Protein backbone atom coordinates (compact mmCIF):
# COMPACT_ATOMS: atom_id res chain seq x y z
CA UNK A 1 0.00 0.00 0.00
CA UNK A 2 1.41 3.41 -0.98
CA UNK A 3 1.65 6.32 1.49
CA UNK A 4 -1.69 8.08 1.76
CA UNK A 5 -3.77 4.97 0.91
CA UNK A 6 -4.47 3.94 4.51
CA UNK A 7 -7.21 5.21 6.78
CA UNK A 8 -7.64 8.99 7.06
CA UNK A 9 -5.81 10.58 9.99
CA UNK A 10 -5.38 13.97 11.63
CA UNK A 11 -2.25 14.46 13.74
CA UNK A 12 -2.21 16.48 16.97
CA UNK A 13 1.20 17.21 18.53
CA UNK A 14 3.65 19.92 19.48
CA UNK A 15 7.07 18.86 20.81
CA UNK A 16 10.25 17.64 19.14
CA UNK A 17 9.20 14.11 20.10
CA UNK A 18 5.87 14.68 18.37
CA UNK A 19 7.65 16.05 15.30
CA UNK A 20 9.72 12.87 14.99
CA UNK A 21 6.63 10.64 15.25
CA UNK A 22 4.90 12.85 12.66
CA UNK A 23 7.72 12.25 10.18
CA UNK A 24 7.29 8.49 10.49
CA UNK A 25 3.51 8.78 10.10
CA UNK A 26 3.99 10.91 6.99
CA UNK A 27 6.01 8.10 5.39
CA UNK A 28 3.34 5.49 6.11
CA UNK A 29 -0.03 4.62 4.56
CA UNK A 30 -1.58 6.82 7.27
CA UNK A 31 -0.11 10.17 6.26
CA UNK A 32 -2.22 12.85 8.00
CA UNK A 33 -4.23 15.32 5.95
CA UNK A 34 -4.00 17.89 8.77
CA UNK A 35 -1.52 18.66 11.56
CA UNK A 36 -2.88 20.47 14.61
CA UNK A 37 -0.33 22.04 16.93
CA UNK A 38 -0.01 24.86 19.45
CA UNK A 39 0.37 28.52 18.45
CA UNK A 40 3.84 30.00 17.98
CA UNK A 41 5.41 31.05 21.29
CA UNK A 42 8.15 33.49 22.37
CA UNK A 43 11.68 32.14 22.84
CA UNK A 44 15.11 33.44 23.77
CA UNK A 45 16.23 36.77 25.11
CA UNK A 46 14.50 38.65 22.32
CA UNK A 47 11.25 36.75 22.98
CA UNK A 48 10.72 36.29 19.26
CA UNK A 49 7.83 34.08 18.20
CA UNK A 50 8.90 30.61 17.12
CA UNK A 51 6.76 27.80 15.73
CA UNK A 52 6.73 24.55 17.72
CA UNK A 53 8.78 21.65 16.33
CA UNK A 54 5.71 19.79 15.03
CA UNK A 55 4.64 22.91 13.10
CA UNK A 56 8.08 23.18 11.52
CA UNK A 57 7.95 19.50 10.54
CA UNK A 58 4.49 19.90 9.02
CA UNK A 59 5.67 22.78 6.83
CA UNK A 60 8.77 20.85 5.72
CA UNK A 61 6.63 17.83 4.84
CA UNK A 62 4.07 19.90 2.93
CA UNK A 63 1.21 19.03 5.29
CA UNK A 64 -1.70 21.33 6.04
CA UNK A 65 -1.07 23.08 9.37
CA UNK A 66 -3.60 24.42 11.87
CA UNK A 67 -2.59 26.26 15.08
CA UNK A 68 -5.76 27.15 17.02
CA UNK A 69 -5.68 28.95 20.36
CA UNK A 70 -7.88 26.13 21.65
CA UNK A 71 -8.35 22.77 20.01
CA UNK A 72 -11.66 22.46 21.87
CA UNK A 73 -13.20 25.61 20.32
CA UNK A 74 -16.03 25.19 17.81
CA UNK A 75 -13.93 26.56 14.96
CA UNK A 76 -11.16 24.04 15.66
CA UNK A 77 -13.63 21.16 15.82
CA UNK A 78 -15.12 22.24 12.50
CA UNK A 79 -11.69 22.33 10.86
CA UNK A 80 -10.87 18.83 12.08
CA UNK A 81 -14.30 17.57 11.01
CA UNK A 82 -13.76 18.90 7.48
CA UNK A 83 -10.97 16.33 7.06
CA UNK A 84 -13.25 13.44 8.06
CA UNK A 85 -10.56 11.54 9.99
CA UNK A 86 -11.07 7.92 10.94
CA UNK A 87 -8.39 8.30 13.64
CA UNK A 88 -6.95 11.33 15.39
CA UNK A 89 -3.35 10.61 16.42
CA UNK A 90 -2.10 12.54 19.45
CA UNK A 91 1.47 12.93 20.71
CA UNK A 92 2.80 15.44 23.25
CA UNK A 93 0.28 18.13 22.36
CA UNK A 94 0.61 19.96 25.67
CA UNK A 95 -3.05 20.85 26.24
CA UNK A 96 -6.13 18.93 27.35
CA UNK A 97 -8.54 17.62 24.74
CA UNK A 98 -12.05 17.93 26.15
CA UNK A 99 -15.59 16.91 25.35
CA UNK A 100 -17.30 16.94 22.92
CA UNK A 101 -14.19 16.67 20.72
CA UNK A 102 -12.90 13.82 22.85
CA UNK A 103 -15.78 11.53 21.91
CA UNK A 104 -16.14 12.57 18.27
CA UNK A 105 -13.25 10.43 16.97
CA UNK A 106 -11.14 7.40 17.71
CA UNK A 107 -8.10 9.00 19.31
CA UNK A 108 -4.79 7.20 19.82
CA UNK A 109 -2.05 8.76 21.93
CA UNK A 110 1.69 8.01 21.67
CA UNK A 111 3.09 8.15 25.23
CA UNK A 112 6.80 7.50 25.98
CA UNK A 113 6.51 5.19 28.98
CA UNK A 114 5.27 1.72 29.85
CA UNK A 115 1.87 2.75 31.17
CA UNK A 116 0.56 2.81 33.85
CA UNK A 117 4.08 3.81 34.99
CA UNK A 118 4.88 7.47 34.42
CA UNK A 119 1.63 9.03 33.35
CA UNK A 120 1.97 12.76 32.82
CA UNK A 121 4.13 15.50 31.37
CA UNK A 122 7.73 14.31 31.83
CA UNK A 123 7.83 10.50 31.55
CA UNK A 124 11.30 10.20 30.00
CA UNK A 125 12.95 12.48 32.54
CA UNK A 126 11.18 10.85 35.49
CA UNK A 127 12.18 7.37 34.35
CA UNK A 128 15.85 8.39 34.29
CA UNK A 129 15.58 10.28 37.58
CA UNK A 130 14.10 7.20 39.25
CA UNK A 131 16.95 5.01 38.04
CA UNK A 132 14.59 2.78 36.03
CA UNK A 133 16.33 0.08 34.02
CA UNK A 134 13.80 0.21 31.21
CA UNK A 135 11.01 2.31 29.81
CA UNK A 136 9.22 2.26 26.46
CA UNK A 137 6.29 3.57 24.46
CA UNK A 138 2.57 2.95 24.86
CA UNK A 139 -0.21 3.54 22.35
CA UNK A 140 -3.37 4.30 24.30
CA UNK A 141 -6.90 5.53 23.75
CA UNK A 142 -7.28 9.19 24.74
CA UNK A 143 -9.81 9.64 27.55
CA UNK A 144 -10.65 12.42 29.99
CA UNK A 145 -8.19 11.04 32.56
CA UNK A 146 -4.46 11.79 32.61
CA UNK A 147 -2.91 9.13 30.33
CA UNK A 148 -5.29 6.62 31.90
CA UNK A 149 -7.02 5.26 28.80
CA UNK A 150 -6.90 1.65 27.60
CA UNK A 151 -3.51 0.56 26.23
CA UNK A 152 -3.52 -0.87 22.70
CA UNK A 153 0.20 -1.58 22.17
CA UNK A 154 3.50 -1.31 24.03
CA UNK A 155 7.19 -1.71 23.23
CA UNK A 156 9.93 -1.73 25.87
CA UNK A 157 13.30 0.02 25.57
CA UNK A 158 16.28 -0.50 27.87
CA UNK A 159 17.72 2.56 29.61
CA UNK A 160 21.47 2.26 29.11
CA UNK A 161 23.92 3.32 31.84
CA UNK A 162 25.21 6.22 29.73
CA UNK A 163 21.83 7.34 28.38
CA UNK A 164 20.77 10.93 28.85
CA UNK A 165 17.45 12.44 27.79
CA UNK A 166 18.76 13.13 24.30
CA UNK A 167 19.93 9.60 23.49
CA UNK A 168 16.97 7.86 25.12
CA UNK A 169 14.31 10.10 23.61
CA UNK A 170 15.82 9.63 20.14
CA UNK A 171 15.33 5.87 20.43
CA UNK A 172 11.84 6.26 21.87
CA UNK A 173 10.86 8.56 18.99
CA UNK A 174 11.70 5.79 16.54
CA UNK A 175 9.87 3.20 18.62
CA UNK A 176 6.85 5.48 18.97
CA UNK A 177 6.56 6.15 15.26
CA UNK A 178 6.80 2.48 14.35
CA UNK A 179 4.37 1.43 17.09
CA UNK A 180 1.78 4.02 16.02
CA UNK A 181 1.90 2.88 12.39
CA UNK A 182 1.62 -0.73 13.53
CA UNK A 183 -1.38 0.05 15.76
CA UNK A 184 -3.15 1.92 12.96
CA UNK A 185 -2.70 -1.04 10.66
CA UNK A 186 -3.49 -3.90 13.03
CA UNK A 187 -6.08 -2.13 15.23
CA UNK A 188 -5.32 -4.36 18.23
CA UNK A 189 -7.63 -4.79 21.19
CA UNK A 190 -7.00 -2.32 24.01
CA UNK A 191 -6.78 -3.27 27.70
CA UNK A 192 -7.64 -1.13 30.70
CA UNK A 193 -4.73 0.02 32.84
CA UNK A 194 -4.16 -1.23 36.39
CA UNK A 195 -4.81 1.83 38.55
CA UNK A 196 -2.93 0.63 41.62
CA UNK A 197 0.28 0.38 39.57
CA UNK A 198 0.09 3.95 38.25
CA UNK A 199 2.88 6.45 38.90
CA UNK A 200 2.94 10.07 37.82
CA UNK A 201 5.57 12.03 35.93
CA UNK A 202 4.96 15.52 37.23
CA UNK A 203 5.95 18.53 35.17
CA UNK A 204 9.54 19.60 35.76
CA UNK A 205 10.06 22.74 37.84
CA UNK A 206 12.96 25.20 38.01
CA UNK A 207 14.04 23.58 41.27
CA UNK A 208 14.43 20.22 39.49
CA UNK A 209 17.34 21.75 37.58
CA UNK A 210 19.37 22.64 40.67
CA UNK A 211 22.09 20.23 41.80
CA UNK A 212 22.23 20.21 45.62
CA UNK A 213 25.35 18.28 46.76
CA UNK A 214 24.42 18.81 50.41
CA UNK A 215 21.11 16.95 50.14
CA UNK A 216 21.77 14.36 47.44
CA UNK A 217 24.28 11.61 46.73
CA UNK A 218 26.58 11.56 43.73
CA UNK A 219 24.44 8.79 42.21
CA UNK A 220 21.27 10.86 42.55
CA UNK A 221 22.86 13.97 41.05
CA UNK A 222 24.30 11.96 38.16
CA UNK A 223 20.79 10.75 37.32
CA UNK A 224 19.53 14.34 37.44
CA UNK A 225 22.19 15.52 35.00
CA UNK A 226 21.37 12.68 32.59
CA UNK A 227 17.62 13.31 32.83
CA UNK A 228 17.93 17.01 31.98
CA UNK A 229 20.61 16.91 29.26
CA UNK A 230 20.63 18.42 26.70
CA UNK A 231 17.18 20.03 26.52
CA UNK A 232 16.70 21.65 29.94
CA UNK A 233 20.02 21.45 31.74
CA UNK A 234 21.08 21.00 35.34
CA UNK A 235 23.25 23.53 37.14
CA UNK A 236 25.37 24.21 40.21
CA UNK A 237 25.10 27.43 42.19
CA UNK A 238 28.44 29.24 42.03
CA UNK A 239 30.02 31.06 44.97
CA UNK A 240 29.20 34.74 44.70
CA UNK A 241 26.19 34.08 42.49
CA UNK A 242 25.63 32.75 39.02
CA UNK A 243 25.09 29.24 37.76
CA UNK A 244 27.41 26.70 36.21
CA UNK A 245 25.57 24.42 33.79
CA UNK A 246 26.50 20.77 34.17
CA UNK A 247 26.05 18.56 31.11
CA UNK A 248 27.98 15.39 31.87
CA UNK A 249 29.40 13.85 35.05
CA UNK A 250 30.90 10.62 36.38
CA UNK A 251 30.72 9.15 39.87
CA UNK A 252 34.10 8.85 41.62
CA UNK A 253 35.32 8.07 45.17
CA UNK A 254 34.79 10.88 47.67
CA UNK A 255 38.51 11.77 48.05
CA UNK A 256 37.76 13.27 51.46
CA UNK A 257 35.70 16.11 50.01
CA UNK A 258 32.88 17.50 52.16
CA UNK A 259 29.45 18.03 50.57
CA UNK A 260 29.48 21.10 48.31
CA UNK A 261 33.28 21.32 48.09
CA UNK A 262 34.41 21.76 44.48
CA UNK A 263 38.02 20.75 43.84
CA UNK A 264 39.21 22.78 40.84
CA UNK A 265 42.35 20.81 40.02
CA UNK A 266 43.42 19.07 36.80
CA UNK A 267 42.52 16.96 35.03
CA UNK A 268 38.85 17.69 35.90
CA UNK A 269 36.88 19.31 38.75
CA UNK A 270 35.45 17.03 41.45
CA UNK A 271 32.37 17.89 43.53
CA UNK A 272 31.83 16.49 47.02
CA UNK A 273 28.28 15.22 47.60
CA UNK A 274 26.24 13.96 50.54
CA UNK A 275 27.59 10.53 49.61
CA UNK A 276 30.41 10.05 47.14
CA UNK A 277 31.64 12.59 44.62
CA UNK A 278 31.11 13.66 41.03
CA UNK A 279 33.75 14.35 38.44
CA UNK A 280 32.50 17.09 36.15
CA UNK A 281 33.16 16.21 32.51
CA UNK A 282 31.24 18.82 30.50
CA UNK A 283 30.03 22.18 31.85
CA UNK A 284 28.47 25.35 30.48
CA UNK A 285 29.61 28.64 32.05
CA UNK A 286 27.10 31.53 31.92
CA UNK A 287 26.73 32.92 28.41
CA UNK A 288 28.96 30.26 26.81
CA UNK A 289 28.58 26.96 25.01
CA UNK A 290 29.09 23.59 26.71
CA UNK A 291 32.76 22.71 27.00
CA UNK A 292 34.98 19.93 28.37
CA UNK A 293 36.03 20.75 31.89
CA UNK A 294 39.71 20.65 30.87
CA UNK A 295 38.98 23.76 28.79
CA UNK A 296 36.95 25.26 31.62
CA UNK A 297 39.85 24.85 34.07
CA UNK A 298 42.30 26.41 31.62
CA UNK A 299 39.99 29.42 31.38
CA UNK A 300 40.11 29.88 35.17
CA UNK A 301 43.91 30.14 35.29
CA UNK A 302 45.25 33.67 35.80
N, C-alpha and C positions, 0 to 999 in steps of 0.2 A: 504494500500500500504506500503510495507517495505522500509526502508531507502535505497536510491540508485535507486529506481524504477521510480522516477519522471523524469522531463526533465533534460537534461544535463546542468550543470552549471560550471563556473569558478568563483572563488572568488578573489577579488582584495581589499586588505586592509592592514593596518599597525598597528594602535594604539591598546591600551588595549580595547577600546570600540569595535573596529573591531574584536578583538580576541574573545570577548564574543558573538558577533553576529555570528561569524564563528562556534562556538561550537553548537549554536542552529541549524544552517543550516546543520551541519554534522549529527545531530540526526533527520533529516527530510527526506522526499523522494527526496530532492534536494541536497543531499550531493555533494559537488564539487569534480571534478576529479583533479583539479589543484588549488593551492593557489599562487597568485602573490603578493609579498610584496616588501618593499624597502630593499636595501642592509643593512647588519650589519653596525652599527655606533658606534663611540667611546663614552664611558660614564665614569663618575667618575673622580677622581683625576689621576688615572693611565691611563685614556683614552683608556681602553681596549675595543676591539670591542665586541658589544653585539647585538644579533638578536632582531628585533622588536617583540612586543608581539604577533602579528598575526603569525609570523614565528615560534615562540615557540609553539603556539597552534597547528599549522599545523603538526609539528613534533610529538607532543604528541598524536595527533589524527590519525597519520599514513597517512596523506595526502601528495601528491606530492607537493613539494615546489619549487618555482622559484623566484629568487631575481635579476632581471635585473637592470642594471644601468639606463636604460630608458625603460619604458613600450611601448614607441612609436617606438622604434628601430625595424628594419625589423626582426631581430632574435627573439625578444620578440613576435612580431605579429605571426611569424611562430609557435612558441611554443604554443601560445594560440590556433591558428587555428588547431593544431594537435589534440586537445581535442574536437573539433567540438561542442562547447557549443551552446545551444539554448538561454541561458541568461548569461550575465556576471554581477555578483553582486558586487557592489562597496560600500565600507564603510571606510571612514577616511583613504584614501590611502596616501594623503599628496603630490601628484604631479598631474599635469594636464594630462588628457588623450586627445590626439589630433587626428585630422584626419591623415590618413584614418581609424585608429583603431576605432575611435569614431562611425563611421557609419557602421562598419562591423558586429556589433552584437546589439541585444536588450540589453541595459545596464540599470540596476535599481540600484539607489543609496539609501542607508540608511542614512538619515540626521537627527540629534537629535534636531529638532525644528519644530514648526508649520509654515512651509513655506507659504507665502514669508517672514515671520519674521525671522530674524537672519540667513540670508545666510552667508556662509563664514566659517572661520577656527575655531572659538571659540564660537559656539552657546550656549553651556551649561553655560559657564562662563558669557557671555554677558547677558543671560536671568536673572541670579541671580544678576549681577551687576545693572541691570536696575530695579530691584525690581518687576519683572513680577510675577504674581500670578499663572501662568501656562505656561507650555511649552509642548513638546511632541516629536513625531517622524514622519517624512514624508518619504514615498517611492516615489521617483521621477525618471523620465527618465533623464539619463545623456546627456547633450548637451554641446555645446562649452561655454555657459555662466556660470557664477558663481552660481551654485545651482539654476538656473533659469528655469530648464526643467519642463515639465508638471508633476503634482502631481497625483499619482495613488492611494495612501492610506495615511491616517493620523490617529494617535491616540494621544489624549491629556493626559497629566500627570500634576497633581497639584504640585506646588512648595511649600513645607511645610515650616512653619516659622523657623524650626531648620535644614532645609536641607543645606548641603554644597555640593561642587562638587562631593565628593565621594558618598554620599548617593543618590543624584539625578541621577548621571550618572549610578549607579548600576540599578536603576529602569528603566531608559531609555534603557539600554542594553537589558533587558528582553523584553521590549515593542518592540524594534527594531527587535530583532530576530523573535519574534512571527509575527510581521507585515510583515516582508520580506517573511516568509514561506507562510503566508496567501496570499500575493500578487502573489507569484509564482504559487500558486494553483488556485486562482480565476481569475487571469489576468484581473483585473478591468479596466474600461476605465480611461484614465488620462486626467486631466483638466489643461489648461494653468494657470499659476500664474498671479495674479493681480500686475502689475509692480508698481503702485503708492502706494501699501501697503508694498513694500519691505523695510527691514532694513538690515544692514550689521554687521556681527560679526567679526570685524577686529582681526587679529592675536595679541595675547598678547605680550606686550613689557616688558623689564626690569622695566620700570617706572611704569607699572601697578601694580607691586608687592609692591611698596613703600606706606606705610601709612603716609599721611601728615595731622596731626591733626590741622594744622594752616589753611588749605584750605578746609577741608571737615568736615561734621558733623559726630557725632557718628553713626548715622543711615547709612550714606554712607560708612564709614569705616567698619562697621559690615558686610555689603553686600560684600565688597571687600574681607574680610577675608573668608567668606563662599564660595565665588566664586573660590578662589585659594587654598582651603584646600581639600585634603592633597597633591595634585600632584605637585603644583608649589610653593605655600607658599607666604604669605604676610610678611612684616617685618617693624620694626621701626628702624630708625637710632638711635644709642646710643650716648650719650655724649662722646666725646673723640674718636669717630670712632667705627666701628663695627656695626653689625646688630643683632637685637633681633627678631627671627622668632615669628610670632603670629599665632596660630592655632585655637583658639576659644575665643570669646569675648561675652560680654553681655552689652547692653545699660543700663546706670544708670543715675540718676540725676547728674547735673554738680558739686555739692558740692563746688562751688566757685573756681574751678580750672580754670586757664587760659589755652588757647590752647597750647598744647605741654607739659604742666606740667604733670609729672608722679609721682603720690603719691605711694611710696613704703612702704606701711604700711599694716599689717595683717587686714583682712584675705587674701586679694588679691590686687594687684596693680590696680590703677585707672588712666586713661589717660584723661586729659582735651582735648576737641576737639573744633572746631569752633562753634559748637552748641551741648550741652550735653557732656556726658562723656562715656568712655568705661571701663568696668571692664575686665581685662585680666584674662582668665581662664586657658588657656594652652599656653605655650610659648616654644620656642626652642633656647636656648643660642648657640652661635657659637661653632661648633664642638661637640654638644651634641644632644641627642634625645629629642623629645617633652616631656614636663613634666608639671604637674599641677603647677600653680603659687605659691601655698603654699610651694612646694618643692623649687621652684626658690627663693623665699624670704628667706627661711632658709639657702640656699647656699650663700646669700649675707651678712649674719650676721658675724661679726668678731669673 
